[in-house]
Amino acid sequence: MGRSIVPADTALISRLSLPAHFTNQTIDRHFDIFERDGSLYESEFATAPDSTEIFRDTRPIRWMIGAGINGYGPIVEQDHYLFQAPLSYYTKPGTWGPSPGYEATDLGFNRPILTGCIFCHSGRANPVAGTNGEYADQPFSQLSIGCENCHGPGAAHIAAMKAPATGAADTRIVNPKRLTPYLADNICMACHQTGDVRVLKPGKSYADIRPGQPLDDVLSIFLVPPTKDSPPDVDHVEHYYSMTLSKCYRASGGRLSCLSCHDPHVQPTAEEAPAYYARKCMACHTNSSCRLPLAIRMRQSPPNNCIGCHMPKRDIQVISHSSATNHRIVATPGEPFPDVTFHQTTAAVPDLIHLDPDPGQKDTAPPSLTLLQAYGELSSDKPLYVSRYLEVLKSLETAMPNNSLVESAAGRRDLKAGNYESAATHLLHAVEVSQPQATTCADLADALAHLGRSDEALSWLDKSIALDPFNPFTQRALIVELIRLKRYARARAALERYVQVFPQDEYIRQMLAKAPKPPAQ
C-alpha cells in the first residue's frame, strides 16, 4: 500500500522496458513509450496506408498507479484534470499493453481518474467537488497510502503526545486490532470491496471516510444477488465478500476478519508467503486438519502450502496479465458455493445485497436517495432494476420535491420518455436549487432543443462543457446542434476544439476536413 502510486521518475523509469512500441490491431492504433530528459512519455498515433502519420498525441506521464506486483497504470495531467493513459506496463511478461478498458476501445488520453478510483490508490488526493476528474493545483497532499488511511487523522494524537502524560490510553488514533471485526473490516472494505455499485450517502464524499467509524455512514456497497445459474465468479477487489462465503468465516461467527491473516505492515515476498500464511492457518487448524497426508505435502514445492491449494490465484478478467487470490478459502478445487450465497437479501432490500450495513441496521433499508442512485447505476445495463428505480423516484418526487438529485433524475426520466416540457421543468428546478452538474446541464439542453428554445439549449451545452471539458458526448452534441441551426462558423470552431482534445476520433476528424473554411480576412 505504501507504493500504491509513485512518481514516474528516473528510479521507476529504469525498471521499465523502454523504449517500447505497441500496435493495437483491434482499434488500428500505434503507441510509443519512451524516456526523454529523465521524463516518461507515451504517444498514441494512427497511420495512413502509405505509413504517413494521420495524428500523434504525446503526453508526459506524471504518476504510475500500482506497486508493480501486477504492473503500473500511467496517469497524465491536463488543465488540472487527471487521466488514465491508454497503455500500461505489465510486470509478469515485462511488456506494455492496453490499459484496462482500452483493449477494444480507443479512449485516447481522455478517460478521467475519478475520485472513487484515486481514493483507493493514494494517501490523500484533492479532487474538486462536483467535477469529473478535476483536482486542485496540488493533486495530492500525500501520494501513496499512508498511516492515516488506516489509523485516522493524526493531528490530535500528535498534540496529545506533546502534552503532559496522564496515564490514560490515547483513543485519538485508531488501532484496528482494538476495533470490532466489523469496524476493522470496514477499513479494508473501503478499497478492497467493490460490489456492483458503491454509493456515497447524501452530502458525503470519500474524504469523510474515517477509520473506526462505520463505513456505511459514508459509503454504501451493494451487490446484485447471485443465483445458482450465475454464481459469484469475480475475485478482483471482492476480497471481503469472498471471505464471508468461506467456511472459516462462517464457522467463526464473524470473528474472522481481514486482520486475522493480514498485517498491513508486513509484505511477505513470494518465497516467504506460503510459510507465512501457513502459520496464520495454523492459528485455527492443525496439520492433521488437512485430508492430504503431511508427508505428501512436505514433498511438494513449496512444502505444506495451504494457500496454494485452498486460496488459489485466478486471472483477473478485467486486467490483462494479472491475477488475484481467491479469498473463499475452498476445501477442494471447484467446491460449490454454500447455500447462504443465494439467500443474503433482506426484507428491507429484497433485490440487493447490502455488504456493509452496521450490524444493528441489517434489517433497516438504506436512505431512499441512496437506493435511487444504486438502482439508477445498475439499471443502465441491468433492466431488472429499471422498474425499482422508477418506483423509488416516484416516491421521492413527493417526499423531496426540492432535492436536485431527485429533480435531475425526474428530468432525465421525462426526457427519455419524450415529455420535454416536463423534463425542462424538472431540470430547471434542479439547477436552481443546487450547484448545476454537467450531466443535468446537458439533459436540460437536450430538452430545450426539442422545445425549439435553441439559444437556451446552446447556453446550457456551453455550461455543461465548461463543467466537464473533456466529455466527448457533450461536445459532439454541441456540434450537432450548431450544424442543425446552420451556425456553421461556430460549428467549425467547435469541431476544431474537439479534434484538439480528442484527436483519436476519426469520424469527427473527417467532419472537420469536409467543413467549409471561413472566408479569408
N, C-alpha and C positions, 0 to 999 in steps of 0.2 A: 504493500500500500504506500510505503514511503517513496516508491518510484512510479506512482500511478500516472504521472505526467512529468515530462522532463524537457528542458530546452533543447532545441535542435542545434547544439553547439558542436565544437570540434571533437569533444570527447565522445559524443554519440556518433557523429559522422564517421569516425574512424572504425566503428564496429559494423557499418553497413556495407553492402555490396555496391560500390559506386565506381564509375558511373554505370547506370543501368538503362536499358530500353525495354519497353513492353508494348506489344500490339494487342489490342482487344478486338479480335476479328468480329465478335458479335455486334459491336457498335461501330466498327470501322474507325477506330481512333488509335493514335500512337501517343506514347508517353516517354519522356526522358526524365531521369532523376540524376542530378549531378551536384558536385560541390564547386563553389566558386568563391575565392577570397574568404574561406573559413565559414561560409554560409551554405545551407542546403536549399536547393531549388527543385521544383517539379514543373514540367511542361506538359501540356496537352496540345496535340495538333492533328490536323487532318491533311491528307494529300490528294491531289487530283490524279487521274490515270497516268499523267506524264511525270508524276512524282513531285511536282511543284507543290509548295505548301498553300493550302487554302486559308488556314488561320493557325496561329500559335498563341497560346495563353500560358505565360510563365509566371509563377508565383514563388516568393520566398517562403520556406517552411519556418514557422516560429516555434512551434512546440510539437512534441510527439506524445500521444496518449498511449499508455501501456508500459508495463515493466519489462517488456521484451520476452516474456515467457512464451507467449504465442506470437507476438510481433509488436509493431508500432504503427499507430494511425496518425498521419500528419495533420496538423492544424495550420491554416493560413488566416491572416487577418487583413481586412479591408474596411476602411472607414469605421473603425470600432466594432465591426462585426467579425465573428469567428466562424470559419467554415471548415468542413472536412475536405481533405484533398482526395482526388479520385483514385490514387494509387497508394497502397500501404506496403509495409515491409513485413514479411512472414519469416519468423525465426527458423522454424524446423527445416524448410527447404533452402533457407538463406536467399530468397528471391523476393522480388516485388511483384504484386498482383493487384487486381481490383479491390478497392476498399469495400467493406460490407455494404451492400445495396447498390453497388456500381457494376455488378457482374454483367447485367444486360441492359443497363440504363445509363445514359450519358447525362450526368448532373453537373458536369464541369466542376468549377470551384465555388459552387453556389448552394451547397447543402449546409444549412446553418447548424451550428453547435448549440443546441437548446439547453436551457437551464437544468432540466431534469437529467440531461446527459452529463454535463460538466460537473454537476454536484457530486457525482459518484467518482469522478476521476481527478478531482482537485481538492486541495485543502480548504480554500475559501475563494470562490470566484465572485466577481462583482457584476452580475448581469443588470441591465437596465430594465426595470419592471415594465411589463406590458409590451415588450418587444419580442421579435422573433430572431434572437441571436445577437442582439447588440449588447456591448459591455462597456464599462466605464473606461476612462483613459488608462487606468491601471487594471487590466482584466482580472488579475489575480492578486489578492493580498497575501495568500500563501499558495504556492504552486502545488506540490504533491500533498497527499493526505497526511495529516499530522496529528499530534496529540489531542487537540481539541475536538477533532471529529468523533472520537470515542469517549473522551473524558470531559467534554463540555468546556465552555469559556473559562480561561484561567486567570483573568484579572483579579477577581475577588479572592481566589485561592492565593495568589501571589501576595496580595495585601495582607491576608491573614497570616501568612508565613513570616512577614516582616514585623507583625505586631507581637507584643509580649505573649509568651506561651501561656495558655490557660489550662492545658491538660486535656481539653475536650477534643474529640475527633473532629477534623475539619470535613464537613459534608459539602463544601462548595465546589469540590472537584469530584467527579463521578468515578467510582471504581466499579467497572462492570461486574466483577466477581461478587460484589456485595448486593447486586440487584437480584430481583426475582428472575427466573429463566425467561419469562415473557419480556420484561423490560431489557434484559441483556440481549435477547434475540432481536428486539426491535432495533438496536443499534446496527446490527448486521443487516437486517432486512431492508433498511433504508437504501442499501445499494445492492445487496445480494438476493433480492427477491423482486422480480419484475411483475409476475402475474400477467394478465391480459390487458389490464388497464390500471393506471395509477392516477388518482385524482387528489389534488390539493383541496383542503377544506376552504370554504369561503373566507377571503381576506388573508389567507396564509400563503407563505412562499417557502421554498426549500431552506431559506436561511432561518426559518423558525423551528426547524427540527433540532431537538436538544436531547443528547444522551441522558437517560434516566427518566425521561418523560414518555408517555405512551405515544408511539409513532402515529397512531390513528387520530390523535388530536390535530395533526397537521396533514398527514398523507394517508389516504385510504387505498388499499391494494385489493383488487378483485380478480377473480379467476373464473372463466367460463367453466361450469361443471363438466368434468369429463364423463364419458359413458364407456361401457364395456366395448362398444364398437369403435370408440375414439378415446383410448386411454391417454393419460399424460405421457408424452414422449420427448419432452424438451428438457435438457439438463442445463442449458446456458442461463445463468442468473436465476435459477429456480431452486437454489440450494436449500432454503428453509422449507419450502413446501415439500420437496422430495424427502427431506429428513423426517417430516411429520408423518409420512407414509411408511416409514421404516418400522419394523418390529421392535427395534431398540427403543425408539422414541415412544411408541405406544405402550410398551411394557414398563417404561419408566414413569408413566403417568404424567408425562410432560416435563419431567425433571431434566431429561437430556436436553442440552442446549448446544448452541454453536461452540461455546467456550469449553464444553466437555472434551472436545477434541482439538480445538484450535487455540493457540496462543498467538495473538496478533503481533507480539514482539519477537516471535521466533519463526523463521522461514527455513525449514529443513531443505537441504539440497535433494536433488532427485535420488542420489545414492543413499542419503540418510532417511528419506521419507518412509520406506517400508518398515524399518525397525522403529522409527519414531512413532508412527501411528499404530503399530502393533502393540506398543506399550500402552497407548491410550485404550485400545480394545481390551487389554488385559486388566484394566481397572474394573471391568464388569465381567469379563469372560475368563476362562482358563484354557490351557492348551487342549484339555480334554473336551472342551465345548465343540470343537470342530470335528466334523464327521470324517475328515480325511486324516489318516494316521500321521502323527507328528514326524515319524521317520521319513515318510514320503515328502512332507512339506519341507523338511530341512534339506532335502537333496535338490530342491528347486532353486532357481536363481531369479530373484533374490530369495533367500530361505524364509519360510514361515511368513509369507507376505499376505497379511489379512486383507489389506485394501486392494491388492491386485485381483483377488477373487470376489470380494464382497462389495467393493466400490469401484468397479471397472470404469475406465475412461471411455467416453464416446465422442465421436466427431461432433463439433458444433455445426449444425446445418446452415446457420446464417453467417458463419465466418470461416473462410477457406483455411485449410492447413492448421486448424485449431481443434482442441479437444477440451472436454470438461469432465470432472469427476461426478459419477452418479452417486448422489447422497442418499439414495433409498436404502442402501446397505442390504442388498439382497442376499439370501442364503445360498441360492443357486442361480446360474445364468437363466434368464428368461422366466424368472419367478413371477407368477401372476400378481397383479395388484391386489391389495387387501380390499375386502368388501366396503370398508369405510370410505375408500376413494370415491365411491359413487353415491355416497349419502352424506354429503357435507354441507348442504344448504340448510337454511333455517326458515321458519315461518316468516320471519321479518324480511328476509331477502331470499325468496324461493328459487330465483333463477341465476344467482351468482354466489360464488364462494367468497366471503369476506375474510381475507387472510390475516388481517392484523387488528381485529377488534379487541378492546380491553376485555380481559376475561369476564368481568362483571357485566359487559354490554353485548354479549354474543347474541342475545335474543332481541336486541334493540336495532331497529332499522337505522341506517346512516341518514344524515340530513337529505331531504329531497333534492336540494341543489347538487349534492354530491352524486346521488343516483342519476340525476339528469345528465351530468357530464359523463358519467360512466356509460350509461346506455347510449348517449349520443356518439361517443367514440366507437363503441362496439358496433353500432348499427350500420356504420359505413361499409363494413364487409361481412356483417352477420345479421341478415334481415330478420332473424328471430327476435331481435331486440328493438325493432322499429316501433311496434305497437306499444311496448312498455315505455319507450321514450316519449311517445306522443301522449300516453296516459299521464305520466308524471308531469310533463309540460303543461297539460291542460289544468291539472290541479294547482300548479304553481302560478299560472296566469291569474287565478282568483286570489291565492294566498299572498303572492308577492308581485303585484302589478307594477311596482316601480323598481324592480331589480333589472339591471342592464343585461345580465346573462339570460334571464328569462325572456326579456323583450327581444334580444338578439335571436334567441332560439325560435321564438314565435314568428319573428320576421322571416327567418330562413324557411321555416315550415310553410308559411303562406307564399313565399317566393317560389318554392318548388311546386306548389300546387297551382301556380298561375294567378293567385289572388294578390295582384300587385298593389292595389290601393291599401289593403290591409297590411301587406308586408311593409310598405313605406311608412305607414303609421307606427307600427311596432318599432321599426328600425330607427326612425327619427326620435322616438321616445328613448330608445336605448342610448343614443349618443348625447341626449340631453341630460340624462340622469347620472351619467358616469363618463370617465375619460374614454373617448372613442377608441375602439380596437380596429386594426386594419381589416380584418375579415368582415366586421359589421359595416364599415365604410364601403367595402366592395359590394356587399349584398345590397346596401341602400342604393348605390349607383346603378346596379342592375335593375332594381325595382323602378327607380325613377326613369331610367331609359325606356322601359316598357310602357311607362305612362306618358311618354313624349316630353318629359322635362329634361331635355338634353343638356342644357348648360349646368343644371344642378347635378346631373349624373356625372359629367366630366369633373366637376369640382370635388365630388366625393371620391372619384377614382384617383384624382391627384392627392387627396388626403390619405387614401389607403396606401399609395405608393410611397408617400413621404414617411408613413409609419412603418412600412415594410418594403424598403427599396430594392430588395433582392428577391422579390416574389415574381417569378416569370408569368404566372397566370394573370395577375392583376395588370401587368404591363401589356400583355397581349390583349386583354380586354380593352384597355385604353386605345391601342392601335386599331382594333376592330371598330370601336365606336367612332373614332375620328374619321376613319375611311367611310363608314356608313353616313356620317354627316357631311362628307365631301370636304373636310378640312385637311386638304392634302399636305399643305406646308407643315402643319403641326404633326400630321401623321408621319411624315418623313423624319422629322426631328425625333419623334418617339421611336421610330424604327432604328435610327442611328444610335440612340441612347441604349436601346435594348441590345443591339449587337455588341456594343461596347461591354455590357455587363454579362451577356450570355453568348459569347462568340461561337459556342458549340452548336447553337440552334440553326441547323441547315435551312429549315423552312423559312425562318424569318430573314436569314441572310439572302435567300433568293428573292423574297419580297422586297427587300431593300434594293437589290440590284435592278429590279424592274420598276421601282418607284420613280416618278418623274423628278428630275433635279430642279431645284429652284432656279429661276432665271438669274443670269449673271448681273451683278450690280454695275 
